């Protein structure tokens, strides 16, 4: 009996996660590559996605609070530039190592990254979470 593909799951078309431009990943998007935006910790942008819902969690890291997207398929937890600066200013200790990774846009590379174990509170419970920080990802508004 010949093998049949039984995967009938819907895969949404590729689109830029910065602006939604169909057919482009953020790194190759002509609309987003021209924008120069600064990140701010005093505002939260929230989006509703009816096609592919995601889990949003309210978290607390030391005295800072925010909302994060929970990616249940991720093998690592990432923190963004603002969180890295916040932790560094608090005296958080980091370790450096080389990490091979494949990003959402398909790019594969090995980068020197920084790692810290950080207490993150979710729903009143605190967990010690290893966070990876990408020093070359400057101003990435998708990472806190």
The first five atom37 places (N, CA, C, CB, O) and aatype in JSON, in Angstrom:
{
  "aatype": [20, 20, 20, 20, 20, 20, 20, 20, 20, 20, 20, 20, 20, 20, 20, 20, 20, 20, 20, 20, 20, 20, 20, 20, 20, 20, 20, 20, 20, 20, 20, 20, 20, 20, 20, 20, 20, 20, 20, 20, 20, 20, 20, 20, 20, 20, 20, 20, 20, 20, 20, 20, 20, 20, 20, 20, 20, 20, 20, 20, 20, 20, 20, 20, 20, 20, 20, 20, 20, 20, 20, 20, 20, 20, 20, 20, 20, 20, 20, 20, 20, 20, 20, 20, 20, 20, 20, 20, 20, 20, 20, 20, 20, 20, 20, 20, 20, 20, 20, 20, 20, 20, 20, 20, 20, 20, 20, 20, 20, 20, 20, 20, 20, 20, 20, 20, 20, 20, 20, 20, 20, 20, 20, 20, 20, 20, 20, 20, 20, 20, 20, 20, 20, 20, 20, 20, 20, 20, 20, 20, 20, 20, 20, 20],
  "atom_mask": [
    [1, 1, 1, 1, 1],
    [1, 1, 1, 1, 1],
    [1, 1, 1, 1, 1],
    [1, 1, 1, 1, 1],
    [1, 1, 1, 1, 1],
    [1, 1, 1, 1, 1],
    [1, 1, 1, 1, 1],
    [1, 1, 1, 1, 1],
    [1, 1, 1, 1, 1],
    [1, 1, 1, 1, 1],
    [1, 1, 1, 1, 1],
    [1, 1, 1, 1, 1],
    [1, 1, 1, 1, 1],
    [1, 1, 1, 1, 1],
    [1, 1, 1, 1, 1],
    [1, 1, 1, 1, 1],
    [1, 1, 1, 1, 1],
    [1, 1, 1, 1, 1],
    [1, 1, 1, 1, 1],
    [1, 1, 1, 1, 1],
    [1, 1, 1, 1, 1],
    [1, 1, 1, 1, 1],
    [1, 1, 1, 1, 1],
    [1, 1, 1, 1, 1],
    [1, 1, 1, 1, 1],
    [1, 1, 1, 1, 1],
    [1, 1, 1, 1, 1],
    [1, 1, 1, 1, 1],
    [1, 1, 1, 1, 1],
    [1, 1, 1, 1, 1],
    [1, 1, 1, 1, 1],
    [1, 1, 1, 1, 1],
    [1, 1, 1, 1, 1],
    [1, 1, 1, 1, 1],
    [1, 1, 1, 1, 1],
    [1, 1, 1, 1, 1],
    [1, 1, 1, 1, 1],
    [1, 1, 1, 1, 1],
    [1, 1, 1, 1, 1],
    [1, 1, 1, 1, 1],
    [1, 1, 1, 1, 1],
    [1, 1, 1, 1, 1],
    [1, 1, 1, 1, 1],
    [1, 1, 1, 1, 1],
    [1, 1, 1, 1, 1],
    [1, 1, 1, 1, 1],
    [1, 1, 1, 1, 1],
    [1, 1, 1, 1, 1],
    [1, 1, 1, 1, 1],
    [1, 1, 1, 1, 1],
    [1, 1, 1, 1, 1],
    [1, 1, 1, 1, 1],
    [1, 1, 1, 1, 1],
    [1, 1, 1, 1, 1],
    [1, 1, 1, 1, 1],
    [1, 1, 1, 1, 1],
    [1, 1, 1, 1, 1],
    [1, 1, 1, 1, 1],
    [1, 1, 1, 1, 1],
    [1, 1, 1, 1, 1],
    [1, 1, 1, 1, 1],
    [1, 1, 1, 1, 1],
    [1, 1, 1, 1, 1],
    [1, 1, 1, 1, 1],
    [1, 1, 1, 1, 1],
    [1, 1, 1, 1, 1],
    [1, 1, 1, 1, 1],
    [1, 1, 1, 1, 1],
    [1, 1, 1, 1, 1],
    [1, 1, 1, 1, 1],
    [1, 1, 1, 1, 1],
    [1, 1, 1, 1, 1],
    [1, 1, 1, 1, 1],
    [1, 1, 1, 1, 1],
    [1, 1, 1, 1, 1],
    [1, 1, 1, 1, 1],
    [1, 1, 1, 1, 1],
    [1, 1, 1, 1, 1],
    [1, 1, 1, 1, 1],
    [1, 1, 1, 1, 1],
    [1, 1, 1, 1, 1],
    [1, 1, 1, 1, 1],
    [1, 1, 1, 1, 1],
    [1, 1, 1, 1, 1],
    [1, 1, 1, 1, 1],
    [1, 1, 1, 1, 1],
    [1, 1, 1, 1, 1],
    [1, 1, 1, 1, 1],
    [1, 1, 1, 1, 1],
    [1, 1, 1, 1, 1],
    [1, 1, 1, 1, 1],
    [1, 1, 1, 1, 1],
    [1, 1, 1, 1, 1],
    [1, 1, 1, 1, 1],
    [1, 1, 1, 1, 1],
    [1, 1, 1, 1, 1],
    [1, 1, 1, 1, 1],
    [1, 1, 1, 1, 1],
    [1, 1, 1, 1, 1],
    [1, 1, 1, 1, 1],
    [1, 1, 1, 1, 1],
    [1, 1, 1, 1, 1],
    [1, 1, 1, 1, 1],
    [1, 1, 1, 1, 1],
    [1, 1, 1, 1, 1],
    [1, 1, 1, 1, 1],
    [1, 1, 1, 1, 1],
    [1, 1, 1, 1, 1],
    [1, 1, 1, 1, 1],
    [1, 1, 1, 1, 1],
    [1, 1, 1, 1, 1],
    [1, 1, 1, 1, 1],
    [1, 1, 1, 1, 1],
    [1, 1, 1, 1, 1],
    [1, 1, 1, 1, 1],
    [1, 1, 1, 1, 1],
    [1, 1, 1, 1, 1],
    [1, 1, 1, 1, 1],
    [1, 1, 1, 1, 1],
    [1, 1, 1, 1, 1],
    [1, 1, 1, 1, 1],
    [1, 1, 1, 1, 1],
    [1, 1, 1, 1, 1],
    [1, 1, 1, 1, 1],
    [1, 1, 1, 1, 1],
    [1, 1, 1, 1, 1],
    [1, 1, 1, 1, 1],
    [1, 1, 1, 1, 1],
    [1, 1, 1, 1, 1],
    [1, 1, 1, 1, 1],
    [1, 1, 1, 1, 1],
    [1, 1, 1, 1, 1],
    [1, 1, 1, 1, 1],
    [1, 1, 1, 1, 1],
    [1, 1, 1, 1, 1],
    [1, 1, 1, 1, 1],
    [1, 1, 1, 1, 1],
    [1, 1, 1, 1, 1],
    [1, 1, 1, 1, 1],
    [1, 1, 1, 1, 1],
    [1, 1, 1, 1, 1],
    [1, 1, 1, 1, 1],
    [1, 1, 1, 1, 1],
    [1, 1, 1, 1, 1]
  ],
  "atom_positions": [
    [[0.86, -1.18, 0.0], [0.0, 0.0, 0.0], [0.89, 1.23, 0.0], [-0.97, 0.0, 1.23], [1.78, 1.34, 0.85]],
    [[0.69, 2.16, -0.93], [1.55, 3.35, -0.98], [1.29, 4.26, 0.21], [1.31, 4.12, -2.29], [0.18, 4.34, 0.73]],
    [[2.36, 4.95, 0.63], [2.24, 5.88, 1.76], [1.48, 7.12, 1.32], [3.64, 6.28, 2.31], [1.63, 7.6, 0.2]],
    [[0.65, 7.62, 2.22], [-0.12, 8.83, 1.93], [0.23, 9.9, 2.95], [-1.64, 8.54, 1.95], [0.51, 9.6, 4.11]],
    [[0.21, 11.13, 2.52], [0.43, 12.25, 3.42], [-0.89, 12.57, 4.1], [1.0, 13.5, 2.66], [-1.84, 12.98, 3.44]],
    [[-0.95, 12.37, 5.4], [-2.19, 12.62, 6.13], [-2.16, 13.94, 6.88], [-2.46, 11.49, 7.1], [-3.07, 14.23, 7.65]],
    [[-1.14, 14.74, 6.67], [-1.03, 16.03, 7.35], [-1.98, 17.01, 6.67], [0.43, 16.57, 7.32], [-1.7, 17.49, 5.57]],
    [[-3.07, 17.3, 7.3], [-4.06, 18.22, 6.73], [-4.08, 19.54, 7.48], [-5.45, 17.59, 6.74], [-4.99, 20.35, 7.29]],
    [[-3.1, 19.77, 8.32], [-3.04, 21.01, 9.1], [-2.89, 22.22, 8.2], [-1.9, 20.96, 10.1], [-2.17, 22.17, 7.19]],
    [[-3.55, 23.3, 8.55], [-3.47, 24.54, 7.8], [-2.19, 25.29, 8.16], [-4.7, 25.43, 8.08], [-1.89, 25.5, 9.33]],
    [[-1.43, 25.68, 7.16], [-0.23, 26.48, 7.36], [-0.47, 27.85, 6.74], [1.05, 25.79, 6.73], [-0.6, 27.95, 5.52]],
    [[-0.55, 28.9, 7.55], [-0.82, 30.22, 6.98], [0.31, 30.65, 6.06], [-1.01, 31.26, 8.09], [1.45, 30.21, 6.23]],
    [[0.01, 31.49, 5.08], [1.05, 31.95, 4.16], [2.11, 32.76, 4.91], [0.44, 32.8, 3.03], [1.84, 33.33, 5.97]],
    [[3.31, 32.8, 4.36], [4.4, 33.56, 4.96], [4.04, 35.04, 4.92], [5.75, 33.3, 4.24], [3.59, 35.55, 3.9]],
    [[4.26, 35.72, 6.06], [4.05, 37.16, 6.09], [5.01, 37.78, 7.1], [2.57, 37.5, 6.45], [5.44, 37.13, 8.05]],
    [[5.33, 39.03, 6.88], [6.23, 39.77, 7.76], [5.59, 39.93, 9.13], [6.59, 41.16, 7.15], [4.45, 40.39, 9.22]],
    [[6.31, 39.57, 10.2], [5.74, 39.73, 11.53], [5.9, 41.16, 12.04], [6.4, 38.75, 12.5], [5.42, 41.48, 13.13]],
    [[6.56, 42.03, 11.27], [6.67, 43.44, 11.63], [5.49, 44.26, 11.15], [7.95, 44.02, 11.08], [4.97, 45.1, 11.87]],
    [[5.07, 44.0, 9.87], [3.99, 44.81, 9.3], [2.88, 43.99, 8.67], [4.55, 45.75, 8.27], [1.84, 44.54, 8.29]],
    [[3.07, 42.67, 8.55], [2.04, 41.82, 7.96], [2.11, 41.7, 6.46], [0.72, 42.33, 8.33], [1.23, 41.09, 5.86]],
    [[3.14, 42.27, 5.81], [3.29, 42.24, 4.37], [3.39, 40.79, 3.89], [4.53, 43.05, 3.93], [4.32, 40.08, 4.27]],
    [[2.44, 40.35, 3.08], [2.36, 38.97, 2.64], [3.52, 38.61, 1.71], [1.03, 38.72, 1.95], [3.9, 39.4, 0.85]],
    [[4.07, 37.41, 1.91], [5.12, 36.91, 1.03], [6.53, 37.25, 1.48], [4.91, 37.43, -0.32], [7.48, 36.88, 0.79]],
    [[6.69, 37.95, 2.6], [8.02, 38.36, 3.06], [8.23, 37.99, 4.51], [8.21, 39.86, 2.88], [7.29, 38.05, 5.31]],
    [[9.45, 37.59, 4.88], [9.88, 37.5, 6.26], [10.36, 38.89, 6.65], [11.01, 36.4, 6.46], [10.71, 39.69, 5.78]],
    [[10.39, 39.19, 7.95], [10.76, 40.54, 8.4], [12.13, 40.97, 7.9], [10.74, 40.6, 9.93], [12.31, 42.13, 7.52]],
    [[13.11, 40.05, 7.87], [14.47, 40.42, 7.46], [14.55, 40.81, 5.98], [15.42, 39.28, 7.74], [15.48, 41.51, 5.59]],
    [[13.59, 40.37, 5.16], [13.6, 40.66, 3.72], [12.47, 41.59, 3.31], [13.5, 39.37, 2.93], [12.31, 41.87, 2.12]],
    [[11.68, 42.09, 4.25], [10.51, 42.9, 3.94], [10.91, 44.29, 3.47], [9.59, 43.0, 5.16], [11.64, 44.99, 4.17]],
    [[10.45, 44.7, 2.28], [10.81, 46.04, 1.79], [10.18, 47.17, 2.6], [10.4, 46.18, 0.34], [10.73, 48.27, 2.67]],
    [[9.03, 46.92, 3.23], [8.4, 47.96, 4.04], [9.14, 48.16, 5.35], [6.95, 47.6, 4.32], [9.39, 49.3, 5.75]],
    [[9.5, 47.06, 6.02], [10.13, 47.16, 7.34], [11.6, 47.52, 7.28], [9.97, 45.86, 8.08], [12.13, 48.11, 8.22]],
    [[12.28, 47.18, 6.19], [13.71, 47.45, 6.13], [13.99, 48.95, 6.03], [14.34, 46.72, 4.94], [15.12, 49.38, 6.27]],
    [[12.99, 49.75, 5.67], [13.17, 51.19, 5.57], [12.82, 51.91, 6.87], [12.34, 51.74, 4.44], [13.19, 53.07, 7.05]],
    [[12.1, 51.23, 7.77], [11.66, 51.87, 9.01], [12.78, 51.87, 10.03], [10.44, 51.16, 9.57], [13.51, 50.89, 10.17]],
    [[12.92, 52.95, 10.73], [13.84, 53.05, 11.85], [13.02, 53.49, 13.05], [15.03, 54.06, 11.56], [12.75, 54.67, 13.24]],
    [[12.61, 52.51, 13.88], [11.79, 52.8, 15.04], [12.6, 52.58, 16.3], [10.52, 51.93, 15.06], [13.48, 51.72, 16.35]],
    [[12.3, 53.36, 17.31], [12.95, 53.13, 18.6], [11.98, 52.4, 19.52], [13.42, 54.48, 19.24], [10.77, 52.59, 19.44]],
    [[12.54, 51.59, 20.38], [11.72, 50.83, 21.32], [11.52, 51.64, 22.59], [12.37, 49.45, 21.64], [12.35, 52.48, 22.94]],
    [[10.44, 51.38, 23.26], [10.13, 52.09, 24.5], [9.53, 51.13, 25.49], [9.18, 53.28, 24.23], [8.74, 50.26, 25.12]],
    [[9.89, 51.27, 26.76], [9.33, 50.39, 27.77], [8.07, 50.97, 28.41], [10.36, 50.1, 28.85], [7.48, 50.33, 29.28]],
    [[7.65, 52.16, 28.0], [6.49, 52.77, 28.63], [5.2, 52.52, 27.85], [6.72, 54.25, 28.77], [4.16, 53.12, 28.16]],
    [[5.24, 51.65, 26.84], [4.04, 51.36, 26.06], [4.07, 49.89, 25.64], [3.93, 52.29, 24.82], [5.13, 49.34, 25.37]],
    [[2.9, 49.28, 25.58], [2.8, 47.91, 25.12], [1.89, 47.91, 23.9], [2.26, 46.95, 26.25], [0.77, 48.43, 23.95]],
    [[2.36, 47.32, 22.81], [1.54, 47.15, 21.62], [0.94, 45.76, 21.67], [2.36, 47.37, 20.31], [1.67, 44.77, 21.78]],
    [[-0.38, 45.68, 21.59], [-1.04, 44.38, 21.63], [-1.77, 44.17, 20.31], [-2.02, 44.27, 22.84], [-2.39, 45.09, 19.77]],
    [[-1.69, 42.96, 19.8], [-2.31, 42.61, 18.55], [-3.2, 41.39, 18.76], [-1.25, 42.35, 17.45], [-2.9, 40.54, 19.6]],
    [[-4.28, 41.31, 18.01], [-5.15, 40.16, 18.06], [-5.02, 39.43, 16.73], [-6.62, 40.55, 18.35], [-5.14, 40.04, 15.67]],
    [[-4.79, 38.15, 16.8], [-4.65, 37.34, 15.6], [-5.71, 36.25, 15.64], [-3.22, 36.73, 15.48], [-5.62, 35.33, 16.45]],
    [[-6.69, 36.35, 14.79], [-7.78, 35.39, 14.8], [-7.43, 34.11, 14.05], [-9.02, 36.0, 14.21], [-8.01, 33.06, 14.32]],
    [[-6.49, 34.19, 13.1], [-6.14, 33.02, 12.3], [-5.24, 32.07, 13.08], [-5.45, 33.45, 11.0], [-5.44, 30.86, 13.05]],
    [[-4.27, 32.61, 13.77], [-3.3, 31.79, 14.49], [-3.13, 32.35, 15.9], [-1.93, 31.74, 13.74], [-2.16, 33.06, 16.16]],
    [[-4.05, 32.03, 16.82], [-3.98, 32.6, 18.15], [-2.72, 32.15, 18.91], [-5.23, 32.22, 18.95], [-2.24, 31.03, 18.74]],
    [[-2.21, 33.05, 19.74], [-1.02, 32.75, 20.55], [-1.35, 33.0, 22.01], [0.19, 33.62, 20.1], [-2.29, 33.73, 22.34]],
    [[-0.57, 32.38, 22.89], [-0.77, 32.56, 24.32], [0.02, 33.77, 24.79], [-0.34, 31.29, 25.11], [1.23, 33.84, 24.59]],
    [[-0.67, 34.74, 25.4], [-0.01, 35.91, 25.97], [-0.01, 35.76, 27.48], [-0.72, 37.22, 25.53], [-1.03, 35.44, 28.09]],
    [[1.16, 36.01, 28.08], [1.3, 35.87, 29.52], [1.76, 37.18, 30.13], [2.28, 34.75, 29.87], [2.64, 37.85, 29.59]],
    [[1.16, 37.56, 31.26], [1.66, 38.7, 32.03], [2.76, 38.18, 32.94], [0.5, 39.4, 32.85], [2.55, 37.22, 33.68]],
    [[3.93, 38.82, 32.88], [5.07, 38.36, 33.68], [5.62, 39.51, 34.51], [6.17, 37.78, 32.77], [5.33, 40.68, 34.27]],
    [[6.42, 39.14, 35.51], [7.16, 40.12, 36.31], [8.6, 39.63, 36.42], [6.51, 40.31, 37.73], [8.85, 38.48, 36.76]],
    [[9.53, 40.53, 36.12], [10.96, 40.26, 36.27], [11.5, 41.33, 37.2], [11.72, 40.25, 34.86], [11.59, 42.5, 36.83]],
    [[11.86, 40.92, 38.41], [12.19, 41.87, 39.47], [11.0, 42.82, 39.61], [13.53, 42.66, 39.16], [9.89, 42.33, 39.81]],
    [[11.16, 44.14, 39.51], [9.99, 45.02, 39.67], [9.33, 45.39, 38.35], [10.4, 46.28, 40.4], [8.34, 46.12, 38.35]],
    [[9.85, 44.93, 37.23], [9.3, 45.27, 35.91], [8.22, 44.26, 35.52], [10.42, 45.31, 34.84], [8.36, 43.06, 35.77]],
    [[7.15, 44.75, 34.9], [6.08, 43.88, 34.42], [5.93, 44.04, 32.93], [4.75, 44.18, 35.14], [6.31, 45.08, 32.37]],
    [[5.38, 43.03, 32.28], [5.17, 43.09, 30.84], [4.33, 41.92, 30.38], [6.49, 43.12, 30.09], [3.96, 41.05, 31.18]],
    [[4.04, 41.9, 29.1], [3.28, 40.83, 28.48], [4.17, 40.17, 27.44], [1.95, 41.36, 27.85], [4.8, 40.86, 26.64]],
    [[4.22, 38.86, 27.45], [5.05, 38.12, 26.51], [4.23, 37.1, 25.76], [6.21, 37.44, 27.23], [3.18, 36.66, 26.22]],
    [[4.73, 36.73, 24.6], [4.12, 35.68, 23.79], [4.78, 34.36, 24.15], [4.25, 35.99, 22.27], [6.0, 34.25, 24.09]],
    [[3.99, 33.37, 24.51], [4.52, 32.06, 24.86], [4.58, 31.2, 23.6], [3.65, 31.38, 25.95], [3.55, 30.88, 23.01]],
    [[5.78, 30.85, 23.2], [5.99, 29.99, 22.04], [6.27, 28.59, 22.56], [7.17, 30.51, 21.13], [7.39, 28.29, 22.97]],
    [[5.26, 27.73, 22.54], [5.41, 26.39, 23.11], [6.32, 25.5, 22.29], [4.05, 25.75, 23.26], [6.71, 24.43, 22.75]],
    [[6.65, 25.92, 21.07], [7.55, 25.13, 20.24], [9.0, 25.57, 20.33], [7.11, 25.19, 18.82], [9.87, 24.97, 19.69]],
    [[9.28, 26.6, 21.1], [10.64, 27.12, 21.19], [11.5, 26.21, 22.06], [10.64, 28.55, 21.75], [11.04, 25.65, 23.05]],
    [[12.78, 26.09, 21.68], [13.7, 25.29, 22.47], [14.47, 26.16, 23.46], [14.67, 24.54, 21.57], [15.09, 25.64, 24.39]],
    [[14.45, 27.47, 23.27], [15.14, 28.41, 24.16], [14.22, 29.6, 24.42], [16.5, 28.89, 23.53], [13.3, 29.87, 23.64]],
    [[14.46, 30.3, 25.53], [13.73, 31.53, 25.83], [14.65, 32.7, 25.53], [13.23, 31.56, 27.32], [15.79, 32.73, 26.0]],
    [[14.15, 33.67, 24.76], [14.95, 34.82, 24.37], [14.49, 36.07, 25.07], [14.9, 35.02, 22.86], [13.3, 36.25, 25.32]],
    [[15.43, 36.93, 25.39], [15.15, 38.26, 25.92], [15.69, 39.28, 24.94], [15.76, 38.46, 27.33], [16.68, 39.01, 24.25]],
    [[15.06, 40.42, 24.86], [15.47, 41.45, 23.92], [16.45, 42.45, 24.51], [14.27, 42.17, 23.41], [16.89, 42.34, 25.65]],
    [[16.76, 43.43, 23.69], [17.75, 44.45, 24.05], [17.36, 45.22, 25.32], [17.94, 45.42, 22.9], [18.2, 45.46, 26.18]],
    [[16.09, 45.61, 25.44], [15.67, 46.38, 26.61], [15.76, 45.55, 27.89], [14.24, 46.88, 26.42], [16.18, 46.06, 28.93]],
    [[15.38, 44.28, 27.81], [15.48, 43.44, 28.99], [16.94, 43.21, 29.37], [14.78, 42.1, 28.75], [17.29, 43.2, 30.55]],
    [[17.8, 43.03, 28.37], [19.24, 42.85, 28.64], [19.8, 44.06, 29.38], [20.01, 42.63, 27.32], [20.51, 43.91, 30.38]],
    [[19.48, 45.27, 28.89], [19.96, 46.49, 29.55], [19.4, 46.63, 30.96], [19.58, 47.73, 28.72], [20.12, 47.02, 31.88]],
    [[18.13, 46.3, 31.13], [17.5, 46.36, 32.44], [18.22, 45.44, 33.43], [16.01, 45.98, 32.35], [18.55, 45.85, 34.55]],
    [[18.47, 44.19, 33.02], [19.13, 43.23, 33.89], [20.58, 43.62, 34.17], [19.08, 41.84, 33.28], [21.06, 43.5, 35.29]],
    [[21.28, 44.09, 33.13], [22.68, 44.51, 33.31], [22.77, 45.66, 34.31], [23.29, 44.93, 31.95], [23.69, 45.69, 35.14]],
    [[21.83, 46.61, 34.24], [21.82, 47.75, 35.16], [21.53, 47.31, 36.6], [20.79, 48.79, 34.71], [21.9, 47.99, 37.55]],
    [[20.85, 46.17, 36.76], [20.58, 45.62, 38.1], [21.75, 44.79, 38.62], [19.31, 44.76, 38.07], [21.7, 44.32, 39.76]],
    [[22.79, 44.6, 37.82], [23.94, 43.83, 38.24], [23.82, 42.34, 37.96], [24.16, 44.03, 39.69], [24.56, 41.55, 38.54]],
    [[22.9, 41.95, 37.08], [22.73, 40.54, 36.72], [24.01, 39.99, 36.12], [21.55, 40.37, 35.72], [24.67, 40.67, 35.33]],
    [[24.38, 38.78, 36.47], [25.56, 38.13, 35.92], [25.16, 37.36, 34.65], [26.22, 37.17, 36.96], [24.12, 36.7, 34.62]],
    [[26.0, 37.46, 33.61], [25.77, 36.8, 32.33], [26.95, 35.91, 32.0], [25.53, 37.84, 31.2], [28.08, 36.17, 32.42]],
    [[26.69, 34.85, 31.25], [27.78, 34.03, 30.71], [27.68, 34.08, 29.19], [27.7, 32.55, 31.25], [26.59, 34.22, 28.64]],
    [[28.83, 33.95, 28.53], [28.88, 34.0, 27.06], [29.18, 32.61, 26.52], [29.93, 35.01, 26.57], [29.96, 31.86, 27.09]],
    [[28.54, 32.29, 25.39], [28.87, 31.05, 24.7], [28.38, 31.15, 23.26], [28.24, 29.81, 25.41], [27.59, 32.03, 22.92]],
    [[28.86, 30.24, 22.42], [28.45, 30.2, 21.01], [27.22, 29.31, 20.89], [29.6, 29.69, 20.1], [27.19, 28.21, 21.45]],
    [[26.23, 29.78, 20.16], [24.98, 29.05, 20.0], [24.64, 28.95, 18.52], [23.83, 29.73, 20.79], [24.58, 29.96, 17.82]],
    [[24.41, 27.73, 18.03], [23.94, 27.51, 16.66], [22.42, 27.65, 16.68], [24.38, 26.1, 16.1], [21.74, 27.04, 17.5]],
    [[21.9, 28.47, 15.76], [20.45, 28.69, 15.78], [19.89, 28.87, 14.38], [20.11, 29.91, 16.63], [20.6, 29.23, 13.44]],
    [[18.61, 28.6, 14.28], [17.85, 28.81, 13.06], [16.69, 29.73, 13.44], [17.35, 27.45, 12.42], [15.83, 29.35, 14.23]],
    [[16.68, 30.93, 12.87], [15.65, 31.91, 13.21], [14.37, 31.66, 12.41], [16.16, 33.33, 12.95], [14.35, 30.84, 11.49]],
    [[13.31, 32.37, 12.77], [12.0, 32.18, 12.14], [12.03, 32.49, 10.65], [10.96, 33.06, 12.83], [11.23, 31.95, 9.88]],
    [[12.95, 33.36, 10.23], [13.02, 33.7, 8.81], [13.88, 32.71, 8.02], [13.57, 35.11, 8.63], [14.12, 32.92, 6.83]],
    [[14.34, 31.62, 8.67], [15.09, 30.59, 7.99], [16.6, 30.76, 8.01], [14.66, 30.52, 6.6], [17.32, 29.86, 7.59]],
    [[17.09, 31.89, 8.5], [18.53, 32.12, 8.56], [19.16, 31.2, 9.6], [18.84, 33.59, 8.87], [18.64, 31.06, 10.71]],
    [[20.27, 30.58, 9.24], [21.0, 29.74, 10.17], [22.36, 30.36, 10.43], [21.15, 28.3, 9.63], [23.03, 30.82, 9.5]],
    [[22.77, 30.38, 11.69], [24.06, 30.96, 12.03], [24.5, 30.47, 13.4], [23.99, 32.5, 12.01], [23.72, 29.89, 14.16]],
    [[25.77, 30.71, 13.69], [26.31, 30.48, 15.03], [26.74, 31.83, 15.55], [27.5, 29.44, 15.02], [27.52, 32.53, 14.91]],
    [[26.23, 32.2, 16.7], [26.49, 33.53, 17.26], [27.01, 33.42, 18.68], [25.23, 34.39, 17.22], [26.72, 32.47, 19.4]],
    [[27.77, 34.43, 19.07], [28.18, 34.57, 20.46], [27.01, 35.22, 21.18], [29.51, 35.42, 20.61], [26.62, 36.34, 20.85]],
    [[26.44, 34.53, 22.15], [25.26, 35.02, 22.87], [25.57, 35.13, 24.35], [24.05, 34.08, 22.64], [26.59, 34.62, 24.83]],
    [[24.7, 35.8, 25.07], [24.82, 35.91, 26.52], [23.63, 35.21, 27.15], [24.9, 37.41, 26.97], [22.52, 35.23, 26.61]],
    [[23.87, 34.6, 28.3], [22.82, 33.83, 28.98], [22.79, 34.24, 30.44], [23.06, 32.3, 28.84], [23.82, 34.49, 31.06]],
    [[21.57, 34.32, 30.98], [21.38, 34.62, 32.4], [20.2, 33.81, 32.92], [21.15, 36.14, 32.63], [19.23, 33.57, 32.19]],
    [[20.29, 33.39, 34.16], [19.17, 32.73, 34.81], [18.43, 33.8, 35.61], [19.64, 31.53, 35.74], [19.0, 34.43, 36.51]],
    [[17.16, 34.0, 35.28], [16.39, 35.13, 35.78], [15.11, 34.64, 36.45], [16.06, 36.11, 34.64], [14.45, 33.75, 35.92]],
    [[14.75, 35.21, 37.62], [13.47, 34.85, 38.24], [12.32, 35.54, 37.5], [13.45, 35.23, 39.75], [12.26, 36.77, 37.45]],
    [[11.42, 34.75, 36.94], [10.27, 35.29, 36.22], [9.01, 34.8, 36.92], [10.28, 34.87, 34.71], [8.83, 33.6, 37.13]],
    [[8.13, 35.75, 37.28], [6.89, 35.41, 37.96], [5.74, 35.42, 36.96], [6.61, 36.41, 39.13], [5.52, 36.39, 36.24]],
    [[5.01, 34.3, 36.93], [3.84, 34.15, 36.07], [2.72, 33.62, 36.94], [4.12, 33.18, 34.85], [2.86, 32.57, 37.57]],
    [[1.61, 34.33, 36.98], [0.46, 33.87, 37.76], [0.76, 33.66, 39.23], [-0.04, 32.6, 37.18], [0.22, 32.74, 39.85]],
    [[1.61, 34.5, 39.8], [1.92, 34.41, 41.22], [2.99, 33.38, 41.57], [0.69, 34.1, 41.96], [3.37, 33.26, 42.74]],
    [[3.47, 32.62, 40.59], [4.51, 31.61, 40.82], [5.8, 32.07, 40.15], [4.08, 30.21, 40.29], [5.77, 32.53, 39.0]],
    [[6.92, 31.94, 40.85], [8.21, 32.37, 40.32], [9.03, 31.17, 39.86], [8.98, 33.18, 41.38], [9.14, 30.17, 40.57]],
    [[9.6, 31.3, 38.67], [10.41, 30.27, 38.06], [11.78, 30.84, 37.72], [9.73, 29.68, 36.81], [11.88, 32.01, 37.33]],
    [[12.83, 30.04, 37.86], [14.16, 30.44, 37.43], [14.3, 30.02, 35.96], [15.29, 29.78, 38.34], [14.34, 28.83, 35.66]],
    [[14.36, 31.0, 35.06], [14.35, 30.74, 33.63], [15.69, 31.16, 33.02], [13.19, 31.48, 32.93], [16.18, 32.25, 33.29]],
    [[16.28, 30.28, 32.2], [17.48, 30.64, 31.45], [17.05, 31.45, 30.24], [18.29, 29.37, 31.01], [16.29, 30.97, 29.4]],
    [[17.53, 32.69, 30.15], [17.23, 33.56, 29.01], [18.49, 33.74, 28.17], [16.69, 34.93, 29.48], [19.58, 33.91, 28.71]],
    [[18.32, 33.7, 26.86], [19.39, 33.94, 25.91], [19.21, 35.34, 25.35], [19.39, 32.86, 24.76], [18.1, 35.75, 25.02]],
    [[20.31, 36.09, 25.26], [20.28, 37.43, 24.7], [21.2, 37.48, 23.49], [20.71, 38.49, 25.76], [22.34, 37.01, 23.55]],
    [[20.7, 38.03, 22.39], [21.45, 38.14, 21.16], [22.01, 39.56, 21.05], [20.56, 37.8, 19.93], [21.27, 40.48, 20.74]],
    [[23.32, 39.75, 21.3], [23.89, 41.09, 21.31], [23.73, 41.84, 19.98], [25.34, 41.01, 21.65], [23.68, 43.07, 19.97]],
    [[23.66, 41.12, 18.87], [23.55, 41.77, 17.56], [22.11, 42.18, 17.22], [24.07, 40.85, 16.48], [21.91, 42.87, 16.23]],
    [[21.11, 41.77, 18.0], [19.71, 42.1, 17.73], [19.36, 43.42, 18.41], [18.76, 40.97, 18.23], [18.77, 43.42, 19.49]],
    [[19.73, 44.51, 17.8], [19.51, 45.84, 18.36], [18.14, 46.38, 17.96], [20.61, 46.81, 17.91], [17.75, 46.3, 16.8]],
    [[17.43, 46.92, 18.94], [16.15, 47.58, 18.66], [15.07, 46.65, 18.16], [16.35, 48.65, 17.67], [14.14, 47.11, 17.49]],
    [[15.15, 45.36, 18.44], [14.15, 44.42, 17.97], [12.91, 44.56, 18.84], [14.69, 42.97, 18.01], [12.92, 44.17, 20.0]],
    [[11.84, 45.12, 18.29], [10.65, 45.4, 19.08], [9.81, 44.17, 19.34], [9.82, 46.44, 18.41], [8.8, 44.25, 20.05]],
    [[10.19, 43.01, 18.79], [9.44, 41.8, 19.08], [9.97, 41.09, 20.31], [9.48, 40.87, 17.89], [9.35, 40.13, 20.78]],
    [[11.1, 41.53, 20.85], [11.67, 40.96, 22.06], [11.72, 42.03, 23.12], [13.07, 40.36, 21.8], [12.2, 43.13, 22.86]],
    [[11.23, 41.73, 24.34], [11.25, 42.69, 25.44], [12.68, 42.95, 25.84], [10.43, 42.18, 26.65], [12.94, 43.73, 26.76]]
  ]
}
